Amino acid sequence: MRKSALDEVARDFYEGVARAFPVCSVSDEFYYFPQVLPPERDWFAWDDFSESRLEDFSDRLKRWEE
């Protein structure tokens, strides 16, 4: 994989984590989450661990893995 393609996948991945799980991604209490800030901070956004959101994020992880 080209470095630029890998950089793009990594950026998309970390931005995806930050958008889907903004509380966990900025808190050092959740050490198993990458510590990353979302591009634009929304102080009213909460992590969404609903079944549909987790399925959507799981699908995104599968695409990134490919």
CNS distance restraints for C-alpha pairs under 8 A (distance, minus, plus):
assign (resid   1 and name CA) (resid   5 and name CA) 6.53 0.50 0.50
assign (resid   1 and name CA) (resid   6 and name CA) 6.46 0.50 0.50
assign (resid   2 and name CA) (resid   6 and name CA) 6.23 0.50 0.50
assign (resid   3 and name CA) (resid   7 and name CA) 6.02 0.50 0.50
assign (resid   4 and name CA) (resid   8 and name CA) 6.18 0.50 0.50
assign (resid   5 and name CA) (resid   9 and name CA) 6.30 0.50 0.50
assign (resid   6 and name CA) (resid  10 and name CA) 6.09 0.50 0.50
assign (resid   7 and name CA) (resid  11 and name CA) 6.06 0.50 0.50
assign (resid   8 and name CA) (resid  12 and name CA) 6.11 0.50 0.50
assign (resid   9 and name CA) (resid  13 and name CA) 5.99 0.50 0.50
assign (resid   9 and name CA) (resid  64 and name CA) 6.47 0.50 0.50
assign (resid  10 and name CA) (resid  14 and name CA) 6.16 0.50 0.50
assign (resid  11 and name CA) (resid  15 and name CA) 6.00 0.50 0.50
assign (resid  12 and name CA) (resid  16 and name CA) 5.88 0.50 0.50
assign (resid  13 and name CA) (resid  17 and name CA) 6.27 0.50 0.50
assign (resid  13 and name CA) (resid  61 and name CA) 7.75 0.50 0.50
assign (resid  13 and name CA) (resid  64 and name CA) 7.36 0.50 0.50
assign (resid  14 and name CA) (resid  18 and name CA) 6.14 0.50 0.50
assign (resid  14 and name CA) (resid  34 and name CA) 7.58 0.50 0.50
assign (resid  14 and name CA) (resid  36 and name CA) 6.68 0.50 0.50
assign (resid  15 and name CA) (resid  19 and name CA) 6.08 0.50 0.50
assign (resid  15 and name CA) (resid  36 and name CA) 7.74 0.50 0.50
assign (resid  15 and name CA) (resid  37 and name CA) 7.81 0.50 0.50
assign (resid  15 and name CA) (resid  38 and name CA) 5.98 0.50 0.50
assign (resid  15 and name CA) (resid  39 and name CA) 7.11 0.50 0.50
assign (resid  16 and name CA) (resid  20 and name CA) 6.01 0.50 0.50
assign (resid  17 and name CA) (resid  21 and name CA) 5.71 0.50 0.50
assign (resid  17 and name CA) (resid  22 and name CA) 7.41 0.50 0.50
assign (resid  17 and name CA) (resid  25 and name CA) 6.94 0.50 0.50
assign (resid  17 and name CA) (resid  34 and name CA) 7.94 0.50 0.50
assign (resid  17 and name CA) (resid  36 and name CA) 7.97 0.50 0.50
assign (resid  18 and name CA) (resid  22 and name CA) 4.87 0.50 0.50
assign (resid  18 and name CA) (resid  25 and name CA) 5.58 0.50 0.50
assign (resid  18 and name CA) (resid  26 and name CA) 7.82 0.50 0.50
assign (resid  18 and name CA) (resid  36 and name CA) 6.11 0.50 0.50
assign (resid  18 and name CA) (resid  37 and name CA) 5.89 0.50 0.50
assign (resid  18 and name CA) (resid  38 and name CA) 4.76 0.50 0.50
assign (resid  19 and name CA) (resid  38 and name CA) 5.85 0.50 0.50
assign (resid  20 and name CA) (resid  47 and name CA) 6.19 0.50 0.50
assign (resid  20 and name CA) (resid  48 and name CA) 6.55 0.50 0.50
assign (resid  20 and name CA) (resid  57 and name CA) 7.82 0.50 0.50
assign (resid  21 and name CA) (resid  25 and name CA) 6.01 0.50 0.50
assign (resid  21 and name CA) (resid  46 and name CA) 6.97 0.50 0.50
assign (resid  21 and name CA) (resid  47 and name CA) 4.30 0.50 0.50
assign (resid  21 and name CA) (resid  48 and name CA) 6.53 0.50 0.50
assign (resid  22 and name CA) (resid  26 and name CA) 6.36 0.50 0.50
assign (resid  22 and name CA) (resid  37 and name CA) 7.49 0.50 0.50
assign (resid  22 and name CA) (resid  38 and name CA) 6.92 0.50 0.50
assign (resid  22 and name CA) (resid  45 and name CA) 6.91 0.50 0.50
assign (resid  22 and name CA) (resid  46 and name CA) 6.36 0.50 0.50
assign (resid  22 and name CA) (resid  47 and name CA) 5.84 0.50 0.50
assign (resid  23 and name CA) (resid  27 and name CA) 6.24 0.50 0.50
assign (resid  23 and name CA) (resid  45 and name CA) 7.96 0.50 0.50
assign (resid  23 and name CA) (resid  46 and name CA) 6.18 0.50 0.50
assign (resid  23 and name CA) (resid  47 and name CA) 5.95 0.50 0.50
assign (resid  24 and name CA) (resid  28 and name CA) 7.84 0.50 0.50
assign (resid  24 and name CA) (resid  29 and name CA) 7.69 0.50 0.50
assign (resid  24 and name CA) (resid  30 and name CA) 5.74 0.50 0.50
assign (resid  24 and name CA) (resid  33 and name CA) 6.48 0.50 0.50
assign (resid  24 and name CA) (resid  47 and name CA) 7.22 0.50 0.50
assign (resid  25 and name CA) (resid  30 and name CA) 7.52 0.50 0.50
assign (resid  25 and name CA) (resid  33 and name CA) 5.76 0.50 0.50
assign (resid  25 and name CA) (resid  34 and name CA) 5.93 0.50 0.50
assign (resid  25 and name CA) (resid  35 and name CA) 4.98 0.50 0.50
assign (resid  25 and name CA) (resid  36 and name CA) 5.47 0.50 0.50
assign (resid  25 and name CA) (resid  37 and name CA) 6.75 0.50 0.50
assign (resid  26 and name CA) (resid  35 and name CA) 5.48 0.50 0.50
assign (resid  26 and name CA) (resid  36 and name CA) 5.90 0.50 0.50
assign (resid  26 and name CA) (resid  37 and name CA) 5.94 0.50 0.50
assign (resid  27 and name CA) (resid  35 and name CA) 7.06 0.50 0.50
assign (resid  28 and name CA) (resid  35 and name CA) 7.15 0.50 0.50
assign (resid  31 and name CA) (resid  35 and name CA) 8.00 0.50 0.50
assign (resid  37 and name CA) (resid  41 and name CA) 7.59 0.50 0.50
assign (resid  48 and name CA) (resid  53 and name CA) 6.45 0.50 0.50
assign (resid  48 and name CA) (resid  54 and name CA) 7.93 0.50 0.50
assign (resid  49 and name CA) (resid  53 and name CA) 6.26 0.50 0.50
assign (resid  49 and name CA) (resid  54 and name CA) 6.04 0.50 0.50
assign (resid  50 and name CA) (resid  54 and name CA) 6.18 0.50 0.50
assign (resid  51 and name CA) (resid  55 and name CA) 6.11 0.50 0.50
assign (resid  52 and name CA) (resid  56 and name CA) 6.14 0.50 0.50
assign (resid  53 and name CA) (resid  57 and name CA) 6.13 0.50 0.50
assign (resid  54 and name CA) (resid  58 and name CA) 5.93 0.50 0.50
assign (resid  55 and name CA) (resid  59 and name CA) 6.19 0.50 0.50
assign (resid  56 and name CA) (resid  60 and name CA) 6.39 0.50 0.50
assign (resid  57 and name CA) (resid  61 and name CA) 6.24 0.50 0.50
assign (resid  58 and name CA) (resid  62 and name CA) 6.31 0.50 0.50
assign (resid  59 and name CA) (resid  63 and name CA) 6.37 0.50 0.50
assign (resid  60 and name CA) (resid  64 and name CA) 6.22 0.50 0.50
assign (resid  61 and name CA) (resid  65 and name CA) 6.08 0.50 0.50
assign (resid  62 and name CA) (resid  66 and name CA) 6.42 0.50 0.50
